[in-house]
Amino acid sequence: MKPDKNIEQKLEELADAVGRRDSFVDDVMTRIKNSPVQLSKKTKRNHVLRRILMKNTIKLTAAAVIAIATLLLFLFNTSSTSIAWAEVAAKTDSISDFVYQSQESMTVIGKNYSESIITTIYTSAEYGIRIDDEKSGNRTFTLPADKAIVVVMPSIKKYKWHPLSDNAIAEMKENSPKTLVKKYIAAKYKSLGRKIINGVEAEGIEVNNIELVKSNMPIKSYLGHLWIDIQTELPILLEAKLVGENDIQVKVILDNFQWNVNLSSEKFKPEIPKDYTEL
């Protein structure tokens, strides 16, 4: 028997099995201390032990790298599950009542002219549309059942009644956010990825097509963005910028959406005080 050689062979075998249990290194040290080896073999044993420790360190380092890589992938690869856009269009279209805010601004490129309007819009499939103008205080009621448009103007104590034609009703539906969502998704679009909007994670698309919108003026260019809440799969932001003839530029932002709200008929009844006169 050659005890020293047997110890060296066992250590070599143990080196190949390193990392299988946490107490491995302590066990090796115990075996070395209890084995009847000659001092002249110490250098060789130390070399084997270094191999063992090195293998253990490499395995631990590799495990750490894998763990870090997995964490980074989880943190930054947020677009691994994309929005099902066809389902978004169908889900949005199925909603009867909703509320949103509209910000419209118009400028003339190269000239010192600008105009802006901020409105809150209530939309009901049953009762129609109500538009509250933040600046003027005017309230506009589009009432398909009555085939009428009623504008109430508190600042001048006036009101105005207009007949509502079938073409106007069709145009009203054409310009609805629900229709825009369907058009954007059906068009050739570019992915905008994801971003946080008012604390909500959203996924967006971009469209660039003048055929997507109807306007009273010829349109030179049209660029639109649609952002969807990835949790509800409903729109949270619609942006559009169009340039028309005479370098008129119009920007529209639709946001602060409230989907599936319960809007009563009272919301769509024009309240005209007795001291108001018809315009």
Backbone bond lengths (Angstrom), bond angles and torsions (degrees), N, CA, C in turn:
res aa  C-N    CA-C-N  psi(-1)  N-CA   C-N-CA  omega(-1)  CA-C   N-CA-C  phi
1 M - - - 1.467 - - 1.517 110.12 -
2 K 1.333 115.11 142.65 1.451 121.17 174.97 1.523 107.77 -122.86
3 P 1.380 113.21 90.85 1.471 116.82 -173.11 1.500 113.68 -56.42
4 D 1.367 117.66 -41.42 1.468 119.40 -176.92 1.530 110.90 -62.39
5 K 1.335 114.71 -41.27 1.451 118.26 -178.79 1.519 111.20 -65.05
6 N 1.379 115.87 -39.24 1.464 119.51 179.37 1.532 111.39 -62.59
7 I 1.306 116.04 -40.46 1.480 120.04 178.92 1.516 110.20 -63.11
8 E 1.348 115.85 -44.00 1.449 119.36 -179.27 1.535 110.34 -62.44
9 Q 1.327 116.37 -41.91 1.458 119.96 179.94 1.528 111.17 -63.93
10 K 1.348 115.84 -41.51 1.461 119.65 179.28 1.523 111.38 -63.97
11 L 1.325 114.57 -39.66 1.471 117.96 178.66 1.525 111.18 -64.77
12 E 1.355 115.01 -38.71 1.452 118.33 177.98 1.528 110.40 -61.54
13 E 1.344 117.18 -43.92 1.462 121.40 178.80 1.529 111.19 -64.04
14 L 1.323 115.29 -40.52 1.465 119.41 179.04 1.526 111.38 -65.46
15 A 1.338 115.75 -33.83 1.463 119.38 179.29 1.521 111.26 -61.74
16 D 1.340 116.22 -36.18 1.467 119.42 179.44 1.520 112.52 -71.55
17 A 1.316 117.03 -22.55 1.472 121.20 -178.46 1.511 113.13 -99.92
18 V 1.334 119.27 14.36 1.446 123.19 -173.58 1.528 111.61 -62.29
19 G 1.301 114.53 149.13 1.450 120.30 174.74 1.507 114.63 92.22
20 R 1.327 118.16 -1.76 1.466 119.13 -177.19 1.522 112.37 -77.70
21 R 1.337 117.63 -23.36 1.459 119.52 177.01 1.518 109.87 -151.51
22 D 1.316 116.81 153.43 1.460 122.54 -172.37 1.520 112.65 -65.68
23 S 1.374 119.34 -30.76 1.463 121.78 -173.94 1.518 112.99 -86.93
24 F 1.323 116.46 12.75 1.461 119.11 -173.24 1.526 113.31 -59.18
25 V 1.329 117.07 -50.27 1.470 120.48 -176.00 1.515 111.04 -62.62
26 D 1.349 117.10 -41.02 1.472 119.73 178.24 1.518 110.95 -61.87
27 D 1.334 117.06 -40.17 1.461 120.04 178.54 1.524 111.47 -62.29
28 V 1.335 115.50 -40.72 1.470 119.25 179.49 1.524 110.73 -62.80
29 M 1.343 116.54 -44.19 1.457 120.52 -179.37 1.531 110.64 -61.90
30 T 1.321 116.70 -39.09 1.474 120.81 179.46 1.517 110.87 -64.79
31 R 1.340 116.26 -41.94 1.464 120.02 179.24 1.535 111.21 -63.15
32 I 1.306 115.83 -40.20 1.466 119.44 -179.51 1.528 110.83 -64.15
33 K 1.350 116.66 -45.18 1.466 120.56 -177.92 1.520 111.67 -65.05
34 N 1.339 117.74 -34.91 1.464 121.69 -175.27 1.531 113.89 -89.64
35 S 1.320 116.70 -6.08 1.474 118.93 -178.76 1.532 110.50 -88.38
36 P 1.394 117.66 139.94 1.477 121.46 -179.45 1.513 111.58 -81.19
37 V 1.335 116.73 72.92 1.465 120.47 -177.71 1.514 109.90 -103.99
38 Q 1.320 114.52 157.35 1.465 120.27 179.59 1.519 110.01 -84.73
39 L 1.307 115.92 148.69 1.460 120.53 -179.66 1.513 112.22 -60.57
40 S 1.313 116.11 -26.10 1.462 119.57 -177.85 1.512 112.66 -67.52
41 K 1.357 115.69 -17.76 1.458 119.34 179.45 1.529 112.35 -93.70
42 K 1.315 119.85 2.43 1.459 123.89 -174.46 1.533 112.22 -60.16
43 T 1.316 115.25 -40.87 1.455 119.09 -177.12 1.521 111.52 -61.58
44 K 1.366 114.78 -43.28 1.447 118.79 -179.22 1.524 111.39 -66.51
45 R 1.348 117.34 -40.56 1.463 120.15 178.89 1.520 111.16 -63.48
46 N 1.337 115.75 -39.55 1.458 119.07 178.48 1.526 110.88 -62.21
47 H 1.322 116.13 -36.27 1.450 120.29 178.35 1.534 110.80 -64.25
48 V 1.339 116.25 -42.68 1.464 120.44 177.89 1.520 110.70 -64.86
49 L 1.334 116.97 -41.91 1.460 120.89 179.73 1.521 111.11 -62.75
50 R 1.344 115.41 -38.03 1.461 118.72 177.85 1.536 110.74 -63.05
51 R 1.350 114.71 -37.69 1.460 118.82 176.92 1.527 111.29 -62.01
52 I 1.324 115.00 -41.57 1.468 120.78 179.40 1.526 110.11 -61.74
53 L 1.334 115.63 -50.32 1.463 120.07 -178.29 1.516 111.42 -63.89
54 M 1.329 116.30 -37.25 1.458 120.15 -179.60 1.532 110.49 -65.51
55 K 1.336 116.27 -43.64 1.462 119.52 178.15 1.523 111.06 -61.58
56 N 1.322 115.57 -41.69 1.461 119.95 179.17 1.523 111.01 -61.96
57 T 1.343 115.50 -43.47 1.470 120.67 -179.86 1.514 110.92 -64.28
58 I 1.344 117.01 -41.84 1.459 120.62 -179.55 1.516 110.66 -62.10
59 K 1.350 115.04 -43.26 1.458 118.29 -179.60 1.522 111.59 -64.88
60 L 1.333 117.39 -41.08 1.456 120.73 178.71 1.519 111.01 -65.24
61 T 1.345 116.29 -40.95 1.462 120.86 179.47 1.521 110.62 -63.77
62 A 1.331 116.75 -43.88 1.466 120.58 179.00 1.521 110.86 -61.42
63 A 1.335 115.99 -41.00 1.463 119.84 178.67 1.523 110.87 -63.18
64 A 1.341 116.26 -39.81 1.460 120.22 179.44 1.519 110.92 -65.64
65 V 1.333 117.11 -41.37 1.462 120.98 179.18 1.520 110.77 -62.15
66 I 1.338 116.12 -43.47 1.463 120.21 178.66 1.522 110.86 -61.90
67 A 1.348 115.99 -42.63 1.461 120.23 -179.51 1.523 111.04 -62.71
68 I 1.343 116.04 -43.70 1.471 120.34 -179.53 1.526 110.28 -65.85
69 A 1.340 116.47 -42.72 1.458 120.03 -179.99 1.522 111.24 -62.30
70 T 1.329 115.57 -40.52 1.470 119.75 178.57 1.520 110.93 -63.65
71 L 1.344 117.41 -41.73 1.459 121.71 178.82 1.518 111.28 -63.09
72 L 1.340 116.86 -44.48 1.459 120.62 179.84 1.522 110.96 -64.01
73 L 1.325 116.78 -39.77 1.455 120.45 178.11 1.517 110.74 -61.75
74 F 1.330 116.01 -41.14 1.468 120.65 179.53 1.520 111.17 -65.63
75 L 1.344 116.36 -40.17 1.461 120.34 -175.21 1.513 112.29 -73.35
76 F 1.338 117.54 -37.99 1.459 119.80 -169.89 1.521 114.38 -106.10
77 N 1.301 118.61 -16.69 1.451 119.16 179.91 1.519 110.27 -93.97
78 T 1.332 116.64 59.77 1.463 121.53 -175.48 1.515 112.40 -76.75
79 S 1.332 117.77 -11.82 1.454 119.48 -176.91 1.519 112.55 -96.07
80 S 1.322 117.24 17.71 1.456 120.27 -176.99 1.524 111.03 -65.24
81 T 1.323 117.90 -31.54 1.452 121.69 177.07 1.518 108.04 -112.04
82 S 1.314 116.77 111.75 1.454 121.12 -174.90 1.524 110.72 -91.69
83 I 1.335 113.89 158.91 1.455 120.43 176.55 1.530 109.66 -64.83
84 A 1.333 116.88 139.03 1.470 121.83 172.64 1.527 106.97 -85.56
85 W 1.323 116.86 93.57 1.460 121.59 -168.53 1.519 113.08 -64.84
86 A 1.320 117.80 -35.69 1.463 119.70 178.30 1.529 110.83 -62.20
87 E 1.325 116.16 -37.54 1.462 120.39 178.06 1.526 111.16 -69.11
88 V 1.334 116.63 -33.86 1.466 120.68 176.88 1.532 110.10 -61.28
89 A 1.333 116.44 -45.79 1.470 120.54 -179.96 1.520 111.15 -61.24
90 A 1.333 116.31 -44.90 1.466 119.90 -179.13 1.525 111.62 -67.03
91 K 1.328 116.47 -40.31 1.463 120.86 -179.00 1.528 110.86 -66.85
92 T 1.313 116.90 -42.69 1.466 120.99 179.21 1.526 110.95 -64.98
93 D 1.318 116.16 -42.37 1.460 120.95 -177.41 1.529 112.26 -66.57
94 S 1.321 116.96 -24.53 1.464 120.51 -177.41 1.527 113.20 -79.44
95 I 1.335 116.99 -10.78 1.464 120.78 -176.75 1.527 110.94 -83.13
96 S 1.312 115.69 130.31 1.473 120.95 -176.22 1.528 112.66 -86.83
97 D 1.331 117.23 -45.75 1.465 121.46 -174.04 1.525 110.94 -120.52
98 F 1.333 115.39 134.26 1.464 119.54 176.79 1.528 109.59 -158.54
99 V 1.327 114.20 162.64 1.464 121.80 -178.89 1.527 107.77 -130.63
100 Y 1.326 116.82 145.94 1.464 119.94 176.80 1.524 109.77 -157.50
101 Q 1.322 115.18 169.58 1.466 121.18 178.00 1.523 109.46 -111.78
102 S 1.307 115.61 141.21 1.461 121.56 179.01 1.524 109.75 -120.63
103 Q 1.333 115.15 131.59 1.469 121.30 174.70 1.529 107.39 -121.10
104 E 1.302 116.31 115.97 1.463 121.23 -178.79 1.524 109.15 -120.14
105 S 1.306 115.60 133.89 1.466 120.21 176.95 1.525 109.27 -133.76
106 M 1.313 115.29 143.90 1.460 120.49 179.24 1.525 109.25 -129.97
107 T 1.305 115.70 130.56 1.467 121.71 177.37 1.524 108.31 -132.89
108 V 1.325 114.97 162.28 1.461 121.41 173.86 1.520 107.17 -113.92
109 I 1.326 115.85 119.06 1.460 121.43 -175.75 1.529 109.74 -60.13
110 G 1.331 115.17 126.88 1.456 120.94 178.49 1.508 114.83 84.91
111 K 1.329 117.69 0.39 1.465 120.54 -179.96 1.526 109.58 -128.03
112 N 1.307 115.84 154.47 1.455 121.78 -178.14 1.525 109.95 -86.92
113 Y 1.320 115.21 71.91 1.459 119.99 179.95 1.526 109.22 -143.20
114 S 1.303 116.02 132.64 1.465 119.71 176.38 1.529 109.11 -154.63
115 E 1.310 115.14 151.22 1.452 121.92 178.52 1.525 107.93 -148.53
116 S 1.323 116.35 140.26 1.462 118.96 -178.71 1.527 110.56 -138.97
117 I 1.322 115.10 149.23 1.459 122.33 179.26 1.520 108.38 -136.71
118 I 1.329 115.95 132.35 1.466 121.41 175.13 1.521 108.20 -119.94
119 T 1.314 116.34 123.93 1.457 120.63 -177.55 1.524 110.80 -133.54
120 T 1.320 115.19 154.41 1.465 122.54 169.39 1.520 107.27 -108.16
121 I 1.324 116.15 129.84 1.463 120.92 -171.62 1.526 110.16 -120.51
122 Y 1.321 114.93 125.89 1.461 122.62 177.33 1.533 107.56 -106.46
123 T 1.319 116.48 125.65 1.462 120.71 -176.28 1.521 110.41 -123.73
124 S 1.318 115.60 127.31 1.463 121.72 178.71 1.522 108.81 -131.92
125 A 1.325 116.51 130.62 1.465 120.36 177.98 1.521 111.03 -64.35
126 E 1.316 116.94 -27.03 1.462 120.90 -177.02 1.525 112.93 -90.03
127 Y 1.354 117.05 -40.88 1.461 119.55 -170.17 1.526 114.53 -104.33
128 G 1.320 118.92 -23.55 1.451 120.45 179.93 1.517 113.14 120.97
129 I 1.322 115.44 -145.66 1.469 121.36 -175.37 1.526 109.72 -132.10
130 R 1.318 114.91 137.88 1.460 121.34 172.91 1.523 107.87 -122.62
131 I 1.351 116.08 131.71 1.458 121.37 -179.80 1.524 108.66 -121.91
132 D 1.337 116.01 120.02 1.467 121.89 177.39 1.524 109.03 -103.97
133 D 1.324 116.11 118.13 1.461 122.00 179.96 1.529 109.35 -85.50
134 E 1.318 116.39 119.76 1.469 121.00 -175.49 1.524 112.18 -66.18
135 K 1.311 116.99 -38.73 1.468 120.89 -174.38 1.519 112.70 -78.01
136 S 1.318 117.86 -50.99 1.465 121.45 -175.08 1.524 113.02 -87.13
137 G 1.325 115.88 -22.44 1.462 119.22 -176.12 1.522 112.92 83.91
138 N 1.334 116.86 -0.70 1.464 120.63 179.72 1.525 111.23 -66.49
139 R 1.329 115.69 148.09 1.460 121.95 176.33 1.525 108.07 -124.91
140 T 1.316 115.79 125.70 1.463 121.50 -178.62 1.522 109.40 -113.90
141 F 1.320 116.52 126.21 1.466 122.29 -178.50 1.531 108.85 -113.79
142 T 1.319 115.75 118.87 1.462 120.62 174.79 1.523 107.10 -104.00
143 L 1.341 116.25 112.95 1.464 121.65 -168.95 1.521 109.96 -120.62
144 P 1.340 117.10 92.48 1.467 120.13 -178.09 1.525 113.52 -59.24
145 A 1.321 118.54 -37.04 1.470 120.98 -178.96 1.522 111.33 -62.14
146 D 1.333 116.55 -34.90 1.467 121.08 179.42 1.528 111.99 -94.94
147 K 1.323 115.68 -5.00 1.460 122.46 -175.66 1.534 110.19 50.02
148 A 1.323 113.55 51.67 1.463 119.29 -176.56 1.526 110.77 -144.86
149 I 1.326 113.73 151.26 1.462 121.91 169.61 1.524 106.34 -118.98
150 V 1.322 116.17 125.33 1.462 121.18 -179.21 1.528 108.44 -119.68
151 V 1.337 115.12 126.07 1.466 120.69 178.68 1.532 108.04 -113.36
152 V 1.329 116.20 123.46 1.464 121.68 178.56 1.526 107.84 -108.46
153 M 1.362 115.90 126.49 1.467 121.62 -174.14 1.528 110.56 -120.18
154 P 1.324 117.62 89.59 1.471 120.86 -175.82 1.524 114.31 -62.04
155 S 1.324 117.63 -32.33 1.474 120.00 -175.30 1.526 112.35 -63.91
156 I 1.333 116.74 -27.68 1.468 119.86 179.69 1.531 111.49 -120.16
157 K 1.325 116.23 7.28 1.461 122.56 178.61 1.538 111.87 53.81
158 K 1.307 113.96 50.40 1.455 120.68 179.76 1.529 109.41 -129.79
159 Y 1.313 115.23 164.38 1.452 120.88 170.40 1.524 108.67 -144.34
160 K 1.310 116.87 158.29 1.458 121.90 -178.11 1.514 108.99 -138.45
161 W 1.318 115.56 134.49 1.455 121.88 178.21 1.526 109.04 -112.12
162 H 1.331 117.00 132.04 1.462 122.69 177.47 1.519 108.75 -125.93
163 P 1.322 118.50 142.29 1.469 119.68 172.65 1.533 109.78 -71.07
164 L 1.298 116.48 146.36 1.467 122.33 -179.17 1.522 108.97 -111.03
165 S 1.319 116.12 111.19 1.461 121.18 -178.15 1.527 111.01 -82.35
166 D 1.318 115.23 166.06 1.469 119.79 176.60 1.521 111.05 -63.14
167 N 1.324 116.52 -35.54 1.479 119.79 178.16 1.526 110.91 -64.91
168 A 1.335 115.97 -37.79 1.468 120.02 178.94 1.526 110.60 -67.38
169 I 1.325 116.74 -37.16 1.461 120.50 177.79 1.527 110.13 -65.09
170 A 1.337 116.83 -42.46 1.461 121.46 178.37 1.529 111.02 -63.69
171 E 1.350 116.10 -40.11 1.462 120.30 178.67 1.528 111.13 -67.02
172 M 1.329 115.96 -35.84 1.462 121.05 177.67 1.533 109.92 -60.80
173 K 1.325 116.16 -44.85 1.465 119.84 178.27 1.518 111.46 -67.15
174 E 1.330 116.30 -34.74 1.469 121.10 -178.58 1.522 111.40 -64.47
175 N 1.325 116.88 -33.44 1.462 121.05 -177.63 1.528 113.35 -94.75
176 S 1.304 116.96 7.14 1.468 120.88 178.35 1.526 110.71 -69.10
177 P 1.338 117.84 145.57 1.474 120.02 175.69 1.522 112.59 -55.57
178 K 1.330 117.54 -33.49 1.468 119.95 179.31 1.528 110.56 -63.09
179 T 1.328 116.75 -39.99 1.464 120.19 178.26 1.517 111.03 -69.12
180 L 1.340 116.50 -40.12 1.463 120.09 178.18 1.529 111.24 -61.42
181 V 1.326 116.37 -40.93 1.467 120.18 178.91 1.524 110.07 -59.94
182 K 1.311 117.00 -46.04 1.466 120.58 179.23 1.530 111.67 -62.57
183 K 1.341 116.23 -40.88 1.459 120.13 -179.98 1.524 111.92 -65.89
184 Y 1.324 116.16 -43.44 1.462 120.13 179.97 1.527 110.87 -60.51
185 I 1.331 115.24 -44.96 1.465 119.78 -175.89 1.525 111.48 -71.28
186 A 1.347 116.40 -33.90 1.459 119.92 -179.95 1.530 112.14 -76.00
187 A 1.335 116.65 -21.72 1.465 121.05 -178.23 1.534 110.88 -79.60
188 K 1.314 115.21 171.89 1.461 120.85 173.58 1.528 107.37 -76.16
189 Y 1.324 116.72 114.98 1.456 119.68 -175.11 1.527 111.62 -123.93
190 K 1.330 114.29 164.32 1.465 122.00 177.65 1.513 108.83 -115.21
191 S 1.318 116.96 136.12 1.461 120.55 179.73 1.528 110.65 -71.64
192 L 1.320 115.33 137.55 1.471 121.43 176.11 1.526 111.33 -104.33
193 G 1.334 117.38 2.00 1.464 120.12 -178.94 1.511 111.23 74.23
194 R 1.320 114.66 -148.88 1.465 119.65 -177.24 1.524 111.72 -124.41
195 K 1.339 115.57 153.50 1.454 121.81 173.98 1.531 108.28 -158.22
196 I 1.324 115.54 167.13 1.460 121.31 178.95 1.527 108.92 -93.90
197 I 1.341 116.31 125.95 1.463 121.89 178.17 1.526 107.84 -122.53
198 N 1.330 115.43 113.80 1.479 120.64 -178.42 1.523 111.80 51.70
199 G 1.328 115.82 43.12 1.455 121.02 177.05 1.516 114.79 81.01
200 V 1.334 117.51 3.94 1.468 121.74 -178.01 1.523 109.35 -114.31
201 E 1.338 116.65 132.89 1.456 119.87 176.91 1.528 109.18 -76.96
202 A 1.323 115.44 126.75 1.460 120.60 -174.75 1.521 110.41 -130.85
203 E 1.309 114.93 154.80 1.461 122.11 175.08 1.516 108.26 -120.35
204 G 1.347 116.31 139.02 1.453 118.88 -172.31 1.514 114.83 -129.16
205 I 1.338 114.02 162.19 1.461 121.78 173.17 1.528 108.86 -133.80
206 E 1.323 115.13 158.33 1.464 121.65 179.02 1.520 109.37 -124.06
207 V 1.336 116.17 136.15 1.460 121.69 175.31 1.519 109.11 -122.48
208 N 1.319 115.12 149.05 1.464 120.90 -178.88 1.531 107.52 -139.67
209 N 1.364 115.12 86.03 1.459 119.04 -171.50 1.517 109.20 -157.45
210 I 1.318 117.77 117.23 1.463 121.06 -177.61 1.535 111.61 -71.33
211 E 1.334 117.92 -13.38 1.453 121.06 -179.38 1.528 112.55 -77.88
212 L 1.326 117.00 -8.37 1.461 120.26 -174.31 1.527 113.95 -78.00
213 V 1.309 117.60 -15.10 1.462 119.63 -175.17 1.523 109.91 -136.00
214 K 1.327 115.60 146.34 1.452 121.45 175.14 1.519 108.89 -100.57
215 S 1.317 116.34 139.14 1.462 120.48 -177.72 1.519 109.53 -144.80
216 N 1.336 114.18 156.17 1.462 119.68 177.46 1.521 112.26 -74.67
217 M 1.324 117.25 -14.03 1.457 120.84 179.63 1.530 109.89 -119.41
218 P 1.327 117.58 152.80 1.463 120.30 176.59 1.536 110.40 -61.49
219 I 1.334 116.52 138.41 1.462 121.33 -176.38 1.524 109.96 -107.75
220 K 1.334 115.54 130.19 1.464 121.34 177.48 1.525 111.93 -87.54
221 S 1.324 115.93 -38.29 1.469 119.59 -179.31 1.518 110.00 -152.59
222 Y 1.330 114.36 152.64 1.466 120.49 179.37 1.525 108.47 -145.63
223 L 1.337 115.55 126.05 1.461 121.50 178.99 1.521 108.52 -129.39
224 G 1.325 116.69 124.95 1.454 120.42 -177.26 1.515 112.91 -128.68
225 H 1.330 116.01 146.21 1.462 122.74 175.67 1.526 109.08 -124.07
226 L 1.313 115.74 137.43 1.455 122.12 176.61 1.521 108.61 -126.04
227 W 1.353 116.06 126.08 1.463 121.43 -179.57 1.525 109.45 -119.26
228 I 1.336 115.17 132.60 1.457 122.68 -175.40 1.523 110.16 -117.36
229 D 1.314 116.65 134.17 1.465 122.23 171.83 1.528 107.64 -66.00
230 I 1.348 117.81 120.56 1.465 119.61 -174.67 1.522 112.46 -71.20
231 Q 1.330 117.58 -16.64 1.457 120.43 178.56 1.530 111.29 -84.00
232 T 1.323 117.23 -49.64 1.464 120.94 -177.69 1.525 112.13 -87.86
233 E 1.352 116.50 -18.73 1.466 122.76 -174.79 1.529 111.32 57.59
234 L 1.341 114.43 39.69 1.462 121.57 176.47 1.529 109.16 -127.12
235 P 1.329 117.96 151.59 1.462 120.47 -178.77 1.527 112.79 -61.62
236 I 1.326 115.39 139.55 1.463 120.30 171.55 1.533 111.47 -120.09
237 L 1.336 116.63 -13.96 1.462 119.04 -179.74 1.528 110.13 -157.64
238 L 1.332 114.86 131.26 1.460 122.86 172.76 1.525 107.54 -125.18
239 E 1.324 116.42 127.93 1.461 121.06 179.30 1.521 108.93 -127.06
240 A 1.321 115.74 140.16 1.462 120.01 178.16 1.525 109.68 -144.01
241 K 1.312 114.86 142.04 1.468 120.32 174.70 1.522 107.58 -136.07
242 L 1.320 114.88 123.60 1.460 118.70 178.59 1.515 110.20 -128.84
243 V 1.315 114.51 149.33 1.462 122.01 177.28 1.519 107.30 -119.66
244 G 1.330 115.71 124.88 1.457 121.01 -179.44 1.518 112.47 -110.50
245 E 1.309 115.17 -166.80 1.469 119.97 179.65 1.521 110.55 -65.11
246 N 1.327 115.78 158.21 1.467 123.26 -177.14 1.525 111.82 59.94
247 D 1.336 116.43 24.74 1.471 123.31 176.46 1.527 112.85 58.56
248 I 1.321 115.73 32.76 1.459 120.03 174.07 1.527 108.83 -79.15
249 Q 1.316 116.04 126.33 1.462 121.18 -179.17 1.526 109.40 -114.75
250 V 1.320 116.03 128.01 1.464 121.84 -178.99 1.527 108.94 -119.97
251 K 1.324 115.75 130.62 1.464 121.59 175.51 1.522 108.98 -118.42
252 V 1.313 115.54 135.15 1.468 121.09 -179.53 1.523 108.91 -129.24
253 I 1.329 115.68 132.08 1.464 121.89 175.42 1.523 107.92 -125.80
254 L 1.310 116.11 121.80 1.465 121.84 175.59 1.528 107.70 -113.35
255 D 1.340 116.02 119.87 1.467 118.98 -177.85 1.528 110.02 -150.89
256 N 1.328 115.48 -166.06 1.474 121.82 -177.11 1.532 111.58 51.97
257 F 1.318 115.66 43.54 1.462 120.63 -179.07 1.525 111.40 -69.72
258 Q 1.317 115.04 139.07 1.463 122.89 169.81 1.526 106.73 -124.60
259 W 1.317 115.42 106.11 1.453 120.28 -175.69 1.535 111.23 -94.78
260 N 1.322 115.33 148.10 1.471 121.42 176.45 1.526 112.84 60.63
261 V 1.335 116.10 39.99 1.465 119.34 175.90 1.527 108.79 -88.00
262 N 1.318 115.26 159.22 1.462 120.53 -179.32 1.532 109.04 -97.03
263 L 1.320 116.15 101.17 1.460 120.92 -179.20 1.526 109.42 -99.73
264 S 1.333 115.62 123.75 1.459 119.95 -178.42 1.525 110.50 -87.19
265 S 1.324 115.17 165.52 1.463 120.70 -179.95 1.529 111.62 -64.08
266 E 1.338 116.49 -26.95 1.467 120.72 -179.23 1.528 111.76 -60.80
267 K 1.317 116.29 -29.27 1.465 121.12 -178.53 1.520 111.07 -65.91
268 F 1.330 116.36 -21.64 1.459 120.49 -173.45 1.531 112.62 -113.07
269 K 1.316 115.33 20.58 1.454 120.45 175.46 1.529 109.57 -103.99
270 P 1.327 117.82 112.96 1.475 119.85 179.64 1.529 111.22 -61.66
271 E 1.306 116.01 127.08 1.460 120.74 176.62 1.524 108.18 -99.16
272 I 1.310 115.29 108.93 1.471 120.25 -176.34 1.534 108.06 -113.28
273 P 1.313 117.81 107.43 1.478 120.20 178.13 1.530 112.75 -59.00
274 K 1.306 116.48 156.22 1.461 121.20 -174.79 1.521 112.57 -64.80
275 D 1.334 117.54 -26.84 1.469 118.86 -177.51 1.533 112.29 -87.12
276 Y 1.353 118.03 4.73 1.460 120.59 175.81 1.529 108.81 -84.03
277 T 1.314 115.75 144.49 1.475 120.12 176.26 1.517 110.02 -118.16
278 E 1.339 114.67 155.23 1.463 119.42 -177.64 1.513 110.64 -75.86
279 L 1.257 116.51 138.90 1.468 122.59 -179.40 1.520 110.78 -87.22
